Amino acid sequence: MTDASIITAKDNGRATVTLNRPDVHNAFDDELIARLAGELEKLDQDPDVGVVVLAGEGKSFSAGADLNWMRRVAEYCEAENLAGAVAMAQMLKTLHGLSKPTIARVHGAAFGGGVGLVACCDIAFASEAALFSLSETKLGLVPATISPYVITAIGERQSRRYMLSAERFDALEAMRIGLVHGVVAAADLDQVIDEMAATLLANGPKAMAEVKEMIVSVAGRPIDDDLANETAALIARIRVSEEGREGLASFLEKRKPDWGKC
């Protein structure tokens, strides 16, 4: 699929969704938000897609909100602003809740909502030259819709610093605080993404979807009898599933699993 603001390429189980507004550093407007949400929803239902990579065309990953869009919304009433904010929140929720593993490929600027996109992805790698900023307070705004995902990724303490200060930080600091998993030279970024995508595609697709749901369910809960029983029930159910049986059989038979028959 190709349109004015999104390019999606599929290859051997991997879909790469590229934000394609390089002239404005892939900044969001209402059209990009709607198209990205729609594309993510379609990919989530596509049986031929096992991994989704999110990238940006041009010099930046995403510079956050488009200035021209912000000028327009400044004239909107509160109800119109609410509708736009809900659309953004739902798009982020869709990305975060995708049943398939997601990888952020971060280069250049990732500011404001761009940081939110990174935080919504399961795995993120950045080039050494990437720059990050939760820049909203510089404009008298707040990083509201992205806050659940950013706080989950970097924790409350680091969120207090970077959401309040709006200062810029580099890729190594992004890795230190947990926003990205690795930092590599720009020339090596695609290789790292390719290797991670291949690693994920070798795993059980249904198992990975279950893992994503499990993490959300388990995170932050007390380790009590209810949680112990829920996790026991989960592994018991997965062990007798077609995919679970195929995974165990392939391991014992020393062959690659055939996830397609599950």
N, C-alpha and C positions, 0 to 999 in steps of 0.2 A: 504494500500500500504506500502511495506517495501523495502528499498534499502540500499545501503551502507551509505548514508548520511542523509536520511530523513525517519522518521517513522510517519505515519498518522493513528490515531485511531478514529473511529466514534462511537458515542453512543447517542441515543435519541436526534438527531438534532445538536449535538455538534461534531466538528472535532478538535482533538488536533494534531497539527503538531509539531513534536519534532526534533530539530536539533540533529543528531546522530553521532557526531565526538568527543566523549568525550576525546579521547587521545590527541587532540589538542584544547581542550576547545571550541569545536564547532566553530572553526575559519572558515572563508569563503575561498573557492577556486572557480575556474570557474565551477567545477562540482556541488558543493553545490548551487551556485547561480542559475544555470540553472534548477536544480531539484526543488529547492524551488519555483522559478517562475512558473514552469510548474504545480506543485502541487496546488499552490494558484489559478491559472487559472481554474483548474478542479473543485476545491471546490467552486469557485464562480458560476459555472454553475450547481452545484449539488443541485437539489430541496430538497433533504433530509437533507441538512446542513443549519443550521440557525445561528450558531456562530462558529468562528474559534479561537482557543487558540494556541498561539505560545510559545513553551517551549524549553528547552535545556536539553540534557541528561548529566549526570555526574556532575562534580563540578561547571560548569559555564553555564551561559546562552549563551553567545558568546563573544569570545575574539577578535572579529574583523577579520582582514585579516590573512590568514595562512602564516607563515613565508616562507615556502618552495615555495608557490605560489608567494609571493613577490619577492623571489630570481629569479624566472623564469621571471616575468614581468619586472624586472629591466633590463633584456637583450632584451626585446622587443623593436621594433621601436615605434614611436609615433602612427602610424596607428593601430598597434596591441594593444597598450595600450588603444587607444580610443575604440576599439571594446569591450574590457573587461570592461571598465568603463561604456559604454552604457548598457551592459548586467546588471551590478549592478544597474544602475539608473532605468532601466526598471523594475527590480525585486522589488525595493523599491516602485516605482510608482504603481505597481500591488497590493502590500500589502496595501499601503495607500488608494488606490481607490477601494478596495474590496467592493462589494455591501452589504456584511454581516458584522455585528459587529465583531471586532477583539480584543482579550485580550492578553497582554503580561504577561507571568508568569516568573518573573525575579528572579534568584538566582545566587549567586556567581558573577563572573565577567561579566560585560557588557561593553566592551571597543570598541572604534572606531565604526565600522559598527554595532556592537551589540547595541550601543546606538541608531543608526539609526533605527534598527528594532523596538526598544521600542517606539521611537517617531512616527513611522508609524502606530502603533496600536492605536485603538480608546481609549482603556482603558488599564492601566498597574498597576500591583501590584508587589511589591518586598518584598523579605525576609529581615529581619533586617541585615543580613550579606552581602547583595549584595553590590558590589562596581562598580563604574562607572568612565569612563574616555573618553574624546574626545582626544585620545592619538596621533593623527596624527602628530602634529608639533614636537614631540620628534624624529620623524623619518625624519623630513624635508619634510613632506607631508602636505596636507590639507584635511579636512573632506568635500570634495566637494559634492559628490552625496547625502550624508545624510543631507547636510545643510538646504535644504528647510523644511524638516520635523522637524529637531532639533530646528531651529529658530522659527518655528511655535509653537512648544511645550513649549520652555523655554524662548522665547523672545530674542530680539537683545542684551539687556544689559548682561544677563547671558551668552549668546553665546559668547560675546566678552571675558568674563573672561575665560570660560572653553575651548573654542576652541584655544585661544592663549596660555593659561598656560599648557594645557594637564595634569593638576593635577587630582588626583583621588579624588572622593567625595563619601560619603556614601549614604545609602538609604534614610535617613531622609533629607539630603540636596537635593537629587533627587526629593523628594516629595515637599520640600519647593519651588523649582524653577519650578515645574510643569511637570517634566518628568514622574513621576509616580503618581498615584492617592491614593495609600495607601501603608503602610509598616506594615508587620506583622511578628510574629515569624515564623521561617522556618516550624515548625510543623503545623502551621495554614494556610500556603499558599494555599494548595490545596483546603481547605474548602472555603476560600474566593473566589477562582477562580470558584469553583462549584456554589456557591451562586450567583455570578454575571452572570455566564452563564445561570442559571435557570431564573434569573430576565429578561435577554434579550430575552430568548426563549418564555417568556410569552407575549411579545409584538408583534405588527403587523410587520411581516417581510418586507413587502413592505413599510410601514411607516418608518421603521428604515433605509431602503435604501434611501428613499427620504430625511430623516434627514441628512444623510451623505453628499448627494449632496447639500442640502440646506446650510449646514455649510460652505462648500467650496465656494459656490456662494456668501454668505452674508459677510463672514469674511473680514474685512478691507475696506468695501465699505462705502461711506457716506450714512447717513440715509436721503434719499431724496424721491421725489415722485415716481421715477422709482422703487426704492427698495420697497417702500410701496405697490405699485401696483403689483409687482412680487410676494411678499409674500401673498398678498390677493388672487391672482389668484391661488397660490399653495394650500392654505387651501381650497379654493372653489372646486378645482379639487379633492382633497383628500376626502372631505366630501361626494362626490357623487360616489366615487369608491366603489367596492364591499367590500374591506377591511374596508374602513371607515364606511360604513353602518353596517357591521357585528360588528365592535367594538362598535359603539354607541348602536346598538340593544342589544348586550350582556350586556352592562353596565346597560341599562334601565331594562332589564329582570333579572338582578342579576344572570348571569351565566357566565361561562368561554367562551371566544370567540373561534369559530371554524375557525382558520385561514386557515385550509386546504381546505375549500370550496371556498375560495376567489380567 
